[in-house]
Amino acid sequence: FYFRNNHRPFLLFVSLLHVHTPLITTEKFQGRSRHGLYGDNVEEMDWIVGKFGRLLDVIDKEGLKDTTFIYFASDHGGFLEAHRGNSQLGGWNGIYKGGKGMGGWEGGIRVPGIVRWPGVLPAGTVIDEPTSLMDIYPTVVQLAGGAVPQDRVMDGHSLLPLLLGTEQHSRHEFLFHYCGVFLHAVRWHQKDSGTVWKAHYTTPVFQPEASGACFGRGICPCFGDGVTHHDPPLLFNLSQDPSEANPLSADTEPL
């Protein structure tokens, strides 16, 4: 492909089907990974986007590297329940509990955002602050020199102050985590202490119980008999317990 607008501002939005069922993989990439079709999907996605991939390669060859803001992210964590036959060949979310389709557990919603803008942003910077895909809209508007509407509340905030270092902390004090239309969890970034707390009102019923996934259903549901409601909610200190292994109580957390 080529850019028609390489001499004037452009917005290119690429939404990949990869690492999403039905895990369609072209013949060239089938069998490339030790991790089955899911791994092949990751390999092909990397070829499309990655360091030596088609997208970045074209941007570099067109001389647009230093003037193009690139933001790479996912809308959810790894799909744990992906399988082929009886083999479980899904994603992996490291220390984070849960995965795709779970509106509360960190494994379903905590994903990295990777930004590249060599002409403006220094390489290798790591920002450990909670942001949201809702932030893309106001960021793009600011980059384009526009202004977001003032007649309504905007849930997103421009990422540029964090990326440029003019602000040190995310403007998101609260983030509400939904599964479909159902509120499952709320994250609170306590400004005075820097602590991040999370309360779970609803969690999926894992199958098997200790698996961290819903292998019996193929993906965890958002409501009905496949979820548990918590009253009082499960509370975690994500700053000390990012894997959400130790729910807090009045005995363990006086605050």
C-alpha positions in Angstrom: 0.0 0.0 0.0 1.0 3.7 -0.2 0.1 7.0 1.3 -1.9 9.4 -0.8 -1.5 12.1 2.0 2.1 11.8 2.8 2.6 15.6 2.2 -0.3 16.7 4.4 -1.9 15.6 7.7 -3.6 12.3 7.7 -5.2 9.9 10.1 -4.8 6.2 9.5 -6.8 3.8 11.7 -6.0 0.1 11.5 -8.2 -2.3 13.4 -6.8 -5.8 13.1 -8.8 -9.0 13.3 -5.8 -10.9 14.6 -5.7 -12.7 18.0 -9.5 -12.7 17.8 -11.7 -15.6 16.9 -11.8 -17.3 14.5 -8.0 -16.8 14.4 -7.8 -16.5 10.6 -4.2 -16.8 9.6 -2.9 -16.7 6.0 -1.1 -19.8 4.7 2.3 -18.0 4.9 2.1 -17.8 8.7 0.5 -21.1 9.6 2.8 -23.2 11.7 5.2 -20.4 12.3 4.7 -20.4 16.1 5.2 -23.1 18.8 1.9 -21.8 20.3 -0.5 -23.0 17.6 -2.9 -20.9 15.6 -3.0 -18.1 18.3 0.8 -17.8 18.1 0.6 -17.8 14.3 -1.8 -14.9 14.5 0.6 -12.9 16.7 3.4 -13.6 14.3 1.3 -12.3 11.4 0.2 -9.2 13.3 3.8 -8.5 14.1 4.6 -8.7 10.3 1.9 -6.3 9.6 2.8 -3.7 12.2 6.0 -4.5 14.1 9.6 -3.1 14.0 10.2 -4.6 10.6 6.5 -4.8 9.6 4.7 -3.4 6.6 3.1 -0.4 8.3 6.1 1.1 10.0 8.3 0.2 7.1 6.2 2.3 4.7 6.1 5.2 7.2 9.9 5.1 7.5 10.5 4.9 3.7 8.1 7.8 3.1 10.2 9.9 5.4 7.4 10.3 7.9 8.9 8.7 10.9 9.8 11.8 12.9 6.5 13.6 12.1 4.0 10.7 12.6 2.4 9.9 16.0 1.8 6.2 16.3 -0.2 4.6 19.1 -0.5 0.8 19.3 -2.8 -0.8 21.8 -5.3 -3.6 22.4 -8.9 -3.4 23.5 -8.4 -6.3 25.9 -5.9 -8.8 27.3 -5.0 -12.2 25.9 -7.8 -14.6 25.0 -7.1 -17.5 27.4 -9.7 -19.9 26.2 -8.7 -20.1 22.5 -8.2 -23.7 21.5 -7.8 -26.2 18.7 -9.5 -29.5 19.2 -8.8 -30.4 22.8 -5.6 -28.3 23.0 -5.7 -25.0 24.9 -3.6 -22.6 22.8 -4.7 -19.2 24.0 -3.0 -16.1 25.2 -1.1 -15.4 28.4 -1.4 -12.4 30.7 1.5 -12.9 33.0 0.9 -12.2 36.6 -2.5 -10.6 35.9 -5.7 -12.6 36.7 -8.2 -13.3 34.0 -8.3 -12.3 30.3 -10.4 -11.2 27.3 -14.1 -10.7 27.9 -13.6 -10.0 31.6 -14.6 -6.4 32.6 -12.9 -6.4 35.9 -9.8 -8.6 36.4 -6.6 -7.0 35.3 -5.8 -9.6 32.8 -8.8 -8.6 30.8 -8.3 -4.8 30.8 -4.6 -4.0 31.6 -2.8 -3.8 28.2 0.3 -1.8 27.2 0.0 1.3 25.1 3.0 1.7 22.8 3.7 5.2 21.4 6.3 6.1 18.7 7.0 9.7 17.7 10.8 9.9 17.2 10.9 13.6 16.3 9.2 14.6 19.6 9.2 11.8 22.2 12.4 10.2 23.6 12.8 6.5 23.1 12.6 4.0 26.0 10.4 6.1 28.3 8.1 4.1 30.5 5.0 5.8 32.0 3.4 3.8 34.8 0.1 5.7 34.9 -3.5 4.4 34.2 -4.8 5.6 30.8 -7.7 4.5 28.7 -8.6 3.9 25.0 -11.1 6.7 25.7 -8.0 9.0 25.6 -7.4 8.4 21.9 -10.1 10.8 20.8 -9.0 13.9 22.7 -5.3 13.1 21.9 -6.1 13.0 18.2 -8.1 16.2 18.4 -5.3 18.0 20.1 -2.7 16.7 17.6 -5.0 18.0 14.8 -5.2 21.5 16.4 -8.8 21.2 17.2 -10.9 21.4 20.4 -13.2 18.7 21.9 -16.8 19.7 22.4 -17.5 21.8 25.5 -21.2 21.1 25.8 -20.8 17.6 27.3 -18.5 15.7 29.7 -15.6 14.0 28.0 -14.5 10.8 29.6 -11.1 10.8 27.9 -8.1 13.0 28.4 -5.3 13.9 26.0 -2.2 11.7 26.5 0.2 14.4 25.3 0.8 16.0 28.7 1.9 12.6 30.2 3.9 11.7 27.1 5.7 15.1 27.0 6.3 15.1 30.7 4.4 18.3 31.4 2.2 16.3 33.7 3.4 13.4 35.9 0.1 11.8 36.8 -2.9 10.5 34.9 -6.0 12.8 35.0 -8.1 9.7 35.5 -9.0 9.6 39.2 -11.6 6.9 38.6 -12.0 4.3 35.8 -15.2 2.3 35.5 -14.7 -1.2 34.1 -17.7 -2.7 32.3 -18.4 -6.2 30.9 -20.9 -5.4 28.2 -23.4 -3.0 29.8 -22.8 -4.3 33.3 -20.4 -2.5 35.7 -18.0 -5.1 37.1 -15.3 -3.1 38.8 -14.1 0.5 39.6 -10.5 1.7 39.9 -9.6 4.6 42.2 -6.2 6.4 41.8 -5.8 8.0 45.2 -4.0 11.2 44.4 -2.5 12.0 47.8 -0.9 8.6 48.3 -0.5 7.5 44.7 -2.2 4.2 45.7 -4.5 2.5 43.1 -7.4 0.6 44.6 -9.9 -1.5 42.8 -13.4 -2.7 43.9 -15.0 -5.7 42.2 -18.8 -5.8 42.3 -19.1 -8.8 39.9 -16.6 -11.4 38.8 -16.9 -14.3 36.4 -17.1 -17.9 37.7 -13.9 -19.6 36.4 -14.1 -23.1 35.0 -12.1 -24.9 36.5 -12.2 -22.7 39.6 -8.5 -22.1 39.8 -7.9 -21.7 36.1 -8.4 -17.9 35.8 -10.5 -18.5 32.7 -13.9 -20.0 31.6 -12.7 -23.0 29.6 -16.1 -24.7 30.1 -18.0 -21.8 28.3 -15.3 -20.8 25.8 -15.4 -17.2 27.2 -16.6 -15.7 30.4 -20.1 -14.2 30.5 -21.0 -10.8 31.8 -24.2 -11.7 33.7 -26.5 -14.6 34.8 -25.3 -17.8 36.4 -21.8 -17.4 35.1 -21.0 -14.5 37.4 -20.8 -13.9 41.2 -22.0 -10.7 42.8 -20.1 -9.3 45.8 -21.6 -7.4 48.6 -19.5 -5.9 50.0 -17.3 -5.7 46.9 -13.9 -7.4 46.7 -11.3 -4.8 47.3 -7.6 -4.9 46.2 -4.6 -2.6 46.5 -3.3 -2.8 43.0 -0.1 -0.9 43.9 1.0 -3.7 46.2 -1.1 -6.6 44.7 -1.3 -6.2 40.9 -2.2 -9.9 40.5 -5.3 -9.4 42.7 -4.5 -12.4 44.9 -5.3 -10.9 48.3 -8.7 -9.3 48.8 -8.7 -6.7 51.6 -10.9 -6.6 54.7 -11.4 -4.2 57.6 -9.0 -6.4 59.5 -6.2 -6.2 56.9 -6.8 -2.6 55.7 -8.0 -0.2 58.4 -8.4 2.6 55.8 
